[in-house]
Amino acid sequence: MAPPCPQCDQPDPTLLRLVLIGELLVADDTLLLRLAAVLRACGLLQPPPAPDAPASALERTRKALLHYLQQPGPKDE
């Protein structure tokens, strides 16, 4: 049996996540827009709510986002 080939093996998903997070933290606006376009094209990015969506749906989204952002983090507890 041939020894494993590092170039042919599937990459570790955890490592890929860490690399992606690290790149997002240092990305500029242009790179973030390109990444969003790729994610949207792949169907991995949810489309924004329609501008003519009922105000209640947009308000619920805003309230949920604010609630999430106001949650205390591990350092705040």
Backbone as CSV, one residue per row, in Angstrom:
resi,resn,N_x,N_y,N_z,CA_x,CA_y,CA_z,C_x,C_y,C_z
1,MET,0.845,-1.171,0.000,0.000,0.000,0.000,0.899,1.246,0.000
2,ALA,0.524,2.229,-0.805,1.323,3.446,-0.924,1.126,4.322,0.312
3,PRO,2.160,5.046,0.725,2.005,5.954,1.877,1.027,7.076,1.537
4,PRO,0.391,7.645,2.561,-0.573,8.729,2.291,0.113,9.947,1.680
5,CYS,-0.625,10.621,0.849,-0.114,11.807,0.157,-0.722,13.049,0.800
6,PRO,0.068,13.938,1.435,-0.495,15.116,2.100,-1.221,16.068,1.135
7,GLN,-0.813,16.123,-0.130,-1.476,16.998,-1.084,-2.826,16.434,-1.528
8,CYS,-3.009,15.093,-1.415,-4.239,14.459,-1.887,-5.262,14.255,-0.772
9,ASP,-4.831,14.263,0.473,-5.743,14.041,1.588,-6.682,15.227,1.765
10,GLN,-7.864,14.936,2.284,-8.829,15.993,2.575,-8.317,16.831,3.751
11,PRO,-8.432,18.149,3.664,-7.981,18.996,4.775,-8.904,18.861,5.984
12,ASP,-8.382,19.137,7.138,-9.146,19.063,8.373,-10.126,20.240,8.430
13,PRO,-11.442,19.992,8.587,-12.422,21.097,8.613,-12.164,22.102,9.742
14,THR,-11.681,21.638,10.878,-11.407,22.548,11.984,-10.299,23.523,11.606
15,LEU,-9.279,23.029,10.978,-8.181,23.890,10.537,-8.666,24.887,9.495
16,LEU,-9.517,24.430,8.570,-10.049,25.344,7.560,-10.875,26.451,8.202
17,ARG,-11.662,26.126,9.224,-12.454,27.140,9.920,-11.547,28.173,10.582
18,LEU,-10.505,27.703,11.232,-9.583,28.622,11.905,-8.886,29.549,10.911
19,VAL,-8.488,29.005,9.782,-7.832,29.820,8.759,-8.818,30.850,8.217
20,LEU,-10.064,30.426,7.959,-11.067,31.356,7.449,-11.347,32.469,8.451
21,ILE,-11.502,32.141,9.716,-11.749,33.147,10.749,-10.576,34.123,10.824
22,GLY,-9.365,33.605,10.780,-8.188,34.472,10.823,-8.136,35.415,9.642
23,GLU,-8.492,34.922,8.464,-8.482,35.777,7.276,-9.589,36.818,7.338
24,LEU,-10.740,36.458,7.892,-11.829,37.430,8.024,-11.460,38.564,8.969
25,LEU,-10.699,38.244,9.994,-10.329,39.267,10.967,-9.380,40.316,10.390
26,VAL,-8.602,39.949,9.395,-7.643,40.900,8.821,-8.046,41.372,7.425
27,ALA,-9.230,40.995,6.954,-9.659,41.323,5.592,-10.062,42.786,5.478
28,ASP,-9.846,43.335,4.291,-10.310,44.693,4.013,-11.691,44.621,3.349
29,ASP,-12.280,45.769,3.069,-13.634,45.819,2.517,-13.749,45.086,1.189
30,THR,-12.770,45.254,0.322,-12.819,44.629,-0.998,-12.838,43.119,-0.886
31,LEU,-11.984,42.575,-0.037,-11.931,41.135,0.141,-13.217,40.601,0.753
32,LEU,-13.782,41.328,1.711,-15.037,40.892,2.325,-16.175,40.884,1.302
33,LEU,-16.216,41.876,0.414,-17.247,41.902,-0.622,-17.085,40.745,-1.594
34,ARG,-15.844,40.420,-1.943,-15.602,39.268,-2.822,-16.037,37.971,-2.147
35,LEU,-15.710,37.831,-0.879,-16.090,36.632,-0.141,-17.613,36.511,-0.051
36,ALA,-18.285,37.624,0.207,-19.752,37.608,0.268,-20.340,37.196,-1.079
37,ALA,-19.749,37.659,-2.181,-20.230,37.292,-3.507,-20.063,35.795,-3.757
38,VAL,-18.939,35.243,-3.342,-18.703,33.809,-3.511,-19.676,33.005,-2.654
39,LEU,-19.861,33.418,-1.402,-20.789,32.700,-0.524,-22.211,32.774,-1.062
40,ARG,-22.601,33.919,-1.582,-23.944,34.072,-2.154,-24.091,33.183,-3.378
41,ALA,-23.074,33.132,-4.236,-23.134,32.313,-5.446,-23.228,30.826,-5.112
42,CYS,-22.625,30.433,-4.003,-22.663,29.025,-3.578,-23.923,28.687,-2.785
43,GLY,-24.716,29.695,-2.486,-25.928,29.461,-1.714,-25.682,29.347,-0.223
44,LEU,-24.537,29.807,0.244,-24.194,29.700,1.664,-24.507,30.971,2.443
45,LEU,-24.925,32.017,1.767,-25.215,33.284,2.408,-26.692,33.583,2.259
46,GLN,-27.348,33.874,3.366,-28.767,34.181,3.307,-28.957,35.540,2.655
47,PRO,-29.951,35.658,1.792,-30.198,36.961,1.165,-30.741,37.944,2.198
48,PRO,-30.452,39.223,2.013,-30.979,40.223,2.955,-32.492,40.304,2.817
49,PRO,-33.183,40.772,3.859,-34.640,40.896,3.739,-34.999,41.913,2.658
50,ALA,-36.089,41.653,1.989,-36.531,42.545,0.926,-36.872,43.911,1.512
51,PRO,-36.569,44.991,0.777,-36.850,46.322,1.310,-38.340,46.563,1.522
52,ASP,-39.184,45.850,0.767,-40.618,46.021,0.929,-41.212,44.997,1.896
53,ALA,-40.366,44.340,2.686,-40.844,43.381,3.676,-41.641,44.117,4.751
54,PRO,-42.585,43.427,5.350,-43.361,44.085,6.405,-42.447,44.618,7.506
55,ALA,-42.816,45.754,8.041,-41.991,46.391,9.073,-41.823,45.481,10.273
56,SER,-42.815,44.660,10.564,-42.726,43.787,11.734,-41.610,42.754,11.564
57,ALA,-41.435,42.239,10.344,-40.374,41.256,10.108,-39.004,41.915,10.267
58,LEU,-38.843,43.110,9.717,-37.570,43.813,9.852,-37.319,44.197,11.313
59,GLU,-38.369,44.603,11.999,-38.220,44.980,13.405,-37.830,43.775,14.253
60,ARG,-38.417,42.610,13.976,-38.052,41.393,14.718,-36.597,41.036,14.468
61,THR,-36.140,41.203,13.226,-34.743,40.912,12.902,-33.817,41.853,13.661
62,ARG,-34.155,43.143,13.694,-33.332,44.114,14.417,-33.298,43.804,15.912
63,LYS,-34.474,43.495,16.471,-34.541,43.192,17.905,-33.735,41.941,18.244
64,ALA,-33.819,40.919,17.390,-33.060,39.693,17.631,-31.563,39.971,17.561
65,LEU,-31.140,40.797,16.603,-29.723,41.138,16.478,-29.252,41.927,17.691
66,LEU,-30.029,42.909,18.110,-29.657,43.688,19.294,-29.597,42.812,20.540
67,HIS,-30.556,41.912,20.680,-30.564,41.010,21.828,-29.302,40.147,21.842
68,TYR,-28.931,39.632,20.660,-27.734,38.797,20.566,-26.479,39.598,20.899
69,LEU,-26.394,40.824,20.380,-25.202,41.636,20.614,-25.084,42.098,22.064
70,GLN,-26.199,42.196,22.756,-26.174,42.661,24.142,-25.953,41.531,25.147
71,GLN,-25.875,40.294,24.648,-25.615,39.159,25.540,-24.219,39.317,26.139
72,PRO,-24.061,39.061,27.426,-22.720,39.150,28.021,-21.826,38.038,27.495
73,GLY,-20.602,38.401,27.215,-19.623,37.411,26.757,-18.967,36.743,27.942
74,PRO,-18.075,35.776,27.713,-17.392,35.079,28.812,-16.599,36.028,29.705
75,LYS,-16.068,37.108,29.130,-15.273,38.049,29.920,-16.163,38.971,30.766
76,ASP,-17.421,39.174,30.299,-18.327,40.085,30.979,-18.995,39.460,32.204
77,GLU,-19.005,38.149,32.268,-19.712,37.479,33.362,-18.906,37.455,34.629
